Amino acid sequence: MPIYEYTCRSCGHTLEALQRVSDPPLRECPECSTPSLVKQVSAAGFRLKGGGWYETDFKKDSEKKRNLADRPEPAKESKSEAA
């Protein structure tokens, strides 16, 4: 569940609330009891476990790296064979 930051327009009090995304936003300030709370925009915090890279964390050892440069070029048809 995300943590939302709120600020009261009346008294300036700020608070954080742990809420579901589907929960309605808080309205009443716990300090001054007015319905003046406004949700603030804040940075999301998350942590990647491991290196966070496909090559080092998720790719199976049996899989080989695919490189288009290593593929053999398809045989080109000459104009006489195509006609």
Phi, psi and omega in degrees: 000138180282157175257122180256145176256136179234150174228138178274130178288333183280306187252350179083004179297138176243148179209161175244142180225132176273111185224156171287157177296327182279350180290145176291151180293150177290148181238321187270128179286131179288343181274310186249357177062023175261151179278064187239015181286140178232132179288133181263152174274128180219164181287141177280142178245129176207162182230133175267129177273143183079199180282339180080013183245141180300315184300322185262334188251329189241337185288135178286148180295332182287340179283136177260150178294136178262132180226124182296332181291336181277349181287143174289143180287140178293148180295133180272138178277139174274163183297328181288329179284328183285335184277000000 
